[in-house]
Amino acid sequence: MSLHSLDRPADVAAPVVPVAPVSPVARGVRRRPAIGLVLAWAVVVVVVLWALVPGLFTGHNPLVGIPAQKLQAPSLAHWLGTDALGRDLLARIIHGSVHSLSGAFLAVSVGLAAGSAIGVIAGSAGGVLDDILMRVVDVLLAIPGLLLSLSIIILLGFGTTNAAIAVGIGSVAAFARLSRSEVVRVRRTDYIEAAFGSGGRYATVLLRHVLPNSLNAVIGYAALQFGVAIIAISTLGFLGYGAPPPTPEWGLLISEGRNYVATSWWLTTFPGLIVVAVVLAANRISTSLGRKTS
């Protein structure tokens, strides 16, 4: 027996620190989804249903109005009022969702497909090809998005489809830079080196390991770009480069109501609020997807 053991008490137990139990209420709060995310998904679902089955939400004709009921304020007969031709504004907003949403989806698809292809090629190939592609991307990023979209529309012509393609081409550079950075990051990981070390072919490793693990952040960015595309397409429609009248496209609705702001505020307020709500919902969903993929 050592001298140190004689000086130390024999039956002294370590102090126990009490831990407060987690109540079931607290556990329920942790598992409960965020209210903002639920509302965001609700907005997106409602707007998508507007585009798919507009007849379930309104019985008014969005193209034909009653002149005797023009510029009526919101009421029980017309919940969001009527425009200068007596057309129900809610019906025009509901039927116009298909043009705005389809245009935004097409724009995101163009940017995602072309940008991801450029980024994957540049990040996986490296060297001179990487430098050339990234310098092209830098040039595209140096051009303002609206100016680039207007230039493309002048070449392609007016219309919602051409406006969507123009917006999609304007977003190619951002998708390309993000996808390239993700590919370069994944290529430097240990499991990619192990895949090459075990005899994996370049194309096989790229398709099975690099792409699935590098496109998660790109998909989250696509959700964010969906809201940006809606704003861009609405802006082009407001300027007269989108769908021609009497197509009930959201940007065109705001443009048609700007001459009546002083007397008929609802013509611009309600379409603008719809655009803002959809964009904020897309941003919230994008944030959620970004957290899950990070």
C-alpha positions as CSV (number, residue, x, y, z in Angstrom):
1,M,0.0,0.0,0.0
2,S,1.4,3.3,-1.0
3,L,1.5,6.5,1.0
4,H,-0.8,8.2,-1.4
5,S,-3.5,5.6,-0.8
6,L,-3.3,6.1,2.9
7,D,-4.1,9.8,2.6
8,R,-7.1,9.3,0.4
9,P,-10.5,8.3,1.9
10,A,-11.6,4.8,1.0
11,D,-15.3,5.2,0.3
12,V,-15.6,8.6,-1.4
13,A,-17.8,8.4,-4.5
14,A,-17.6,10.8,-7.4
15,P,-20.1,13.6,-7.3
16,V,-23.2,12.9,-9.4
17,V,-24.4,15.8,-11.5
18,P,-28.2,15.7,-11.9
19,V,-29.5,15.9,-15.5
20,A,-32.9,17.3,-16.1
21,P,-35.0,14.9,-18.1
22,V,-36.3,16.0,-21.5
23,S,-40.0,16.4,-21.3
24,P,-42.3,14.9,-24.0
25,V,-43.5,18.4,-24.9
26,A,-39.9,19.5,-25.7
27,R,-39.3,16.4,-27.7
28,G,-42.5,17.1,-29.7
29,V,-41.4,20.7,-30.4
30,R,-38.1,19.4,-31.8
31,R,-39.9,17.0,-34.1
32,R,-42.5,19.5,-35.2
33,P,-41.7,20.9,-38.7
34,A,-41.1,24.7,-39.0
35,I,-44.3,26.6,-39.5
36,G,-42.6,28.7,-42.2
37,L,-41.7,25.6,-44.2
38,V,-45.2,24.2,-43.9
39,L,-46.7,27.5,-45.2
40,A,-44.1,27.6,-48.0
41,W,-45.1,24.1,-49.2
42,A,-48.8,25.0,-48.9
43,V,-48.3,28.1,-51.1
44,V,-46.5,26.0,-53.7
45,V,-49.1,23.2,-53.7
46,V,-52.0,25.7,-54.0
47,V,-50.3,27.5,-56.9
48,V,-49.5,24.2,-58.7
49,L,-53.2,23.2,-58.3
50,W,-54.1,26.5,-59.8
51,A,-52.0,25.7,-62.8
52,L,-53.3,22.1,-63.2
53,V,-57.0,22.4,-62.4
54,P,-58.0,26.0,-62.4
55,G,-61.6,25.2,-62.9
56,L,-61.8,23.9,-59.3
57,F,-61.0,27.4,-57.9
58,T,-63.0,29.7,-60.2
59,G,-65.9,29.6,-62.6
60,H,-65.2,32.9,-64.3
61,N,-63.7,33.2,-67.8
62,P,-60.3,34.8,-67.6
63,L,-60.5,36.2,-71.2
64,V,-64.1,37.4,-71.4
65,G,-65.4,40.2,-69.2
66,I,-68.6,42.1,-68.6
67,P,-68.1,45.8,-69.5
68,A,-70.8,46.9,-67.1
69,Q,-68.7,45.4,-64.2
70,K,-65.4,47.0,-65.1
71,L,-63.1,48.2,-62.4
72,Q,-65.2,46.9,-59.5
73,A,-63.6,46.7,-56.1
74,P,-63.2,43.3,-54.3
75,S,-66.6,42.0,-53.3
76,L,-68.4,38.7,-52.8
77,A,-69.1,38.4,-56.5
78,H,-65.5,39.1,-57.5
79,W,-63.2,38.4,-54.6
80,L,-60.2,40.3,-56.0
81,G,-62.2,42.8,-58.1
82,T,-62.3,43.2,-61.9
83,D,-60.1,44.9,-64.5
84,A,-60.8,47.6,-67.0
85,L,-62.7,45.1,-69.3
86,G,-64.8,43.6,-66.5
87,R,-62.8,40.4,-66.2
88,D,-62.5,38.7,-62.9
89,L,-59.0,39.4,-61.5
90,L,-58.9,36.2,-59.4
91,A,-59.7,34.1,-62.4
92,R,-57.0,35.7,-64.4
93,I,-54.4,35.2,-61.6
94,I,-55.4,31.5,-61.3
95,H,-55.4,30.8,-65.0
96,G,-52.2,32.8,-65.4
97,S,-50.3,30.6,-63.0
98,V,-49.8,27.9,-65.6
99,H,-47.8,30.4,-67.8
100,S,-45.7,31.7,-65.0
101,L,-44.9,28.3,-63.4
102,S,-44.3,26.6,-66.7
103,G,-42.0,29.4,-67.8
104,A,-40.1,29.3,-64.5
105,F,-39.8,25.5,-64.7
106,L,-38.5,25.7,-68.3
107,A,-36.0,28.4,-67.3
108,V,-34.6,26.3,-64.3
109,S,-34.4,23.2,-66.5
110,V,-32.4,25.0,-69.1
111,G,-30.0,26.5,-66.6
112,L,-29.7,23.3,-64.6
113,A,-29.0,21.0,-67.6
114,A,-26.6,23.3,-69.5
115,G,-24.9,24.7,-66.4
116,S,-24.4,21.4,-64.7
117,A,-23.0,19.9,-67.9
118,I,-20.5,22.7,-68.2
119,G,-19.5,22.5,-64.6
120,V,-19.1,18.8,-64.5
121,I,-17.0,18.8,-67.6
122,A,-14.8,21.6,-66.3
123,G,-14.4,20.2,-62.8
124,S,-13.7,16.6,-63.9
125,A,-11.4,17.4,-66.9
126,G,-9.4,20.2,-65.4
127,G,-6.4,21.7,-67.2
128,V,-6.9,23.9,-70.3
129,L,-10.5,22.8,-70.9
130,D,-11.4,23.9,-67.3
131,D,-9.7,27.3,-67.9
132,I,-11.5,27.9,-71.2
133,L,-15.0,27.0,-69.9
134,M,-14.6,29.0,-66.7
135,R,-13.5,32.1,-68.6
136,V,-16.7,31.8,-70.7
137,V,-18.6,31.5,-67.5
138,D,-16.9,34.6,-66.1
139,V,-17.9,36.5,-69.2
140,L,-21.6,35.5,-68.8
141,L,-21.5,36.4,-65.1
142,A,-20.1,39.9,-66.0
143,I,-23.3,40.6,-68.1
144,P,-26.4,41.7,-66.1
145,G,-29.0,39.0,-66.2
146,L,-31.8,41.3,-67.4
147,L,-29.7,42.7,-70.2
148,L,-28.6,39.2,-71.3
149,S,-32.2,38.0,-71.3
150,L,-33.4,41.0,-73.3
151,S,-30.7,40.4,-75.9
152,I,-31.7,36.7,-76.2
153,I,-35.4,37.6,-76.5
154,I,-34.6,40.0,-79.3
155,L,-33.0,37.1,-81.2
156,L,-35.6,34.5,-80.4
157,G,-38.8,36.7,-80.4
158,F,-41.4,37.5,-77.8
159,G,-43.5,35.0,-75.9
160,T,-43.4,33.2,-72.6
161,T,-41.4,30.2,-73.9
162,N,-38.7,32.4,-75.4
163,A,-38.6,34.5,-72.3
164,A,-38.2,31.4,-70.2
165,I,-35.3,30.2,-72.5
166,A,-33.7,33.6,-72.2
167,V,-33.9,33.5,-68.4
168,G,-32.6,30.0,-68.3
169,I,-29.6,30.9,-70.5
170,G,-28.9,33.8,-68.1
171,S,-28.7,31.3,-65.2
172,V,-26.3,28.9,-66.9
173,A,-23.2,30.6,-65.6
174,A,-24.3,30.4,-61.9
175,F,-25.2,26.7,-62.2
176,A,-21.9,26.0,-64.0
177,R,-19.8,27.6,-61.3
178,L,-21.6,25.9,-58.5
179,S,-21.5,22.5,-60.1
180,R,-17.8,22.8,-60.9
181,S,-16.9,23.7,-57.3
182,E,-18.9,20.7,-56.0
183,V,-17.2,18.3,-58.5
184,V,-13.8,19.6,-57.6
185,R,-14.6,19.2,-53.8
186,V,-15.9,15.7,-54.3
187,R,-12.9,14.6,-56.4
188,R,-10.5,15.4,-53.6
189,T,-12.2,13.1,-51.1
190,D,-10.7,9.8,-49.9
191,Y,-13.4,7.5,-51.3
192,I,-13.0,8.9,-54.8
193,E,-9.2,8.2,-54.6
194,A,-10.0,4.7,-53.3
195,A,-12.4,4.2,-56.2
196,F,-9.7,5.1,-58.7
197,G,-7.1,3.0,-56.7
198,S,-9.3,-0.1,-56.8
199,G,-9.3,0.0,-60.6
200,G,-12.4,2.0,-61.3
201,R,-12.7,3.6,-64.7
202,Y,-12.9,7.3,-65.1
203,A,-16.5,7.4,-66.5
204,T,-17.7,4.8,-64.0
205,V,-16.4,6.7,-61.0
206,L,-17.7,10.0,-62.4
207,L,-21.3,8.6,-62.9
208,R,-21.5,6.5,-59.7
209,H,-19.7,8.5,-57.2
210,V,-18.8,12.1,-58.3
211,L,-22.2,13.1,-59.8
212,P,-24.5,11.8,-57.1
213,N,-22.5,13.5,-54.3
214,S,-21.8,16.8,-56.1
215,L,-25.3,17.7,-57.4
216,N,-27.1,17.9,-54.0
217,A,-26.2,21.5,-53.6
218,V,-27.0,22.2,-57.2
219,I,-30.6,20.8,-56.7
220,G,-31.0,23.1,-53.6
221,Y,-29.9,26.0,-55.7
222,A,-32.4,25.1,-58.4
223,A,-35.2,25.6,-55.9
224,L,-33.9,29.0,-55.2
225,Q,-33.5,29.8,-58.9
226,F,-37.2,28.8,-59.4
227,G,-38.2,31.9,-57.4
228,V,-35.7,34.0,-59.3
229,A,-37.0,32.8,-62.6
230,I,-40.6,33.8,-61.6
231,I,-39.4,37.3,-60.9
232,A,-37.4,37.5,-64.1
233,I,-40.2,36.2,-66.3
234,S,-42.7,38.5,-64.6
235,T,-40.3,41.4,-65.2
236,L,-40.1,40.6,-68.8
237,G,-43.8,40.3,-69.0
238,F,-44.2,43.6,-67.3
239,L,-41.9,45.2,-69.9
240,G,-43.9,43.7,-72.7
241,Y,-41.5,40.9,-73.8
242,G,-43.4,38.0,-72.4
243,A,-46.9,36.7,-73.2
244,P,-49.0,38.9,-75.4
245,P,-52.4,40.2,-74.3
246,P,-54.9,38.9,-73.4
247,T,-52.9,36.1,-71.9
248,P,-53.3,36.3,-68.1
249,E,-49.6,36.1,-67.2
250,W,-48.6,37.6,-63.8
251,G,-46.2,40.1,-65.0
252,L,-48.6,41.3,-67.7
253,L,-51.4,41.6,-65.2
254,I,-49.2,44.0,-63.1
255,S,-48.3,45.9,-66.3
256,E,-52.0,46.3,-67.3
257,G,-53.0,47.5,-63.9
258,R,-50.3,50.2,-63.5
259,N,-52.4,52.8,-65.3
260,Y,-55.1,52.4,-62.7
261,V,-53.0,52.4,-59.5
262,A,-54.6,55.6,-58.2
263,T,-58.2,54.4,-58.6
264,S,-58.0,50.6,-58.8
265,W,-55.2,49.5,-56.5
266,W,-56.2,45.9,-56.6
267,L,-55.1,45.4,-60.2
268,T,-51.5,45.6,-59.3
269,T,-51.5,44.7,-55.6
270,F,-52.9,41.2,-55.7
271,P,-50.8,39.9,-58.6
272,G,-47.8,41.4,-57.0
273,L,-48.6,39.7,-53.7
274,I,-49.0,36.4,-55.4
275,V,-45.5,36.8,-57.0
276,V,-44.0,37.7,-53.7
277,A,-45.6,34.8,-51.9
278,V,-44.5,32.2,-54.4
279,V,-40.9,33.6,-54.5
280,L,-40.6,33.6,-50.7
281,A,-42.0,30.1,-50.6
282,A,-39.4,28.9,-53.1
283,N,-36.6,30.6,-51.1
284,R,-37.8,28.9,-47.9
285,I,-37.9,25.5,-49.5
286,S,-34.5,26.1,-51.0
287,T,-33.1,26.9,-47.6
288,S,-34.6,23.7,-46.2
289,L,-33.1,21.6,-49.0
290,G,-29.7,23.3,-48.5
291,R,-29.7,22.3,-44.8
292,K,-30.5,18.7,-45.6
293,T,-27.8,18.4,-48.3
294,S,-25.1,20.2,-46.3
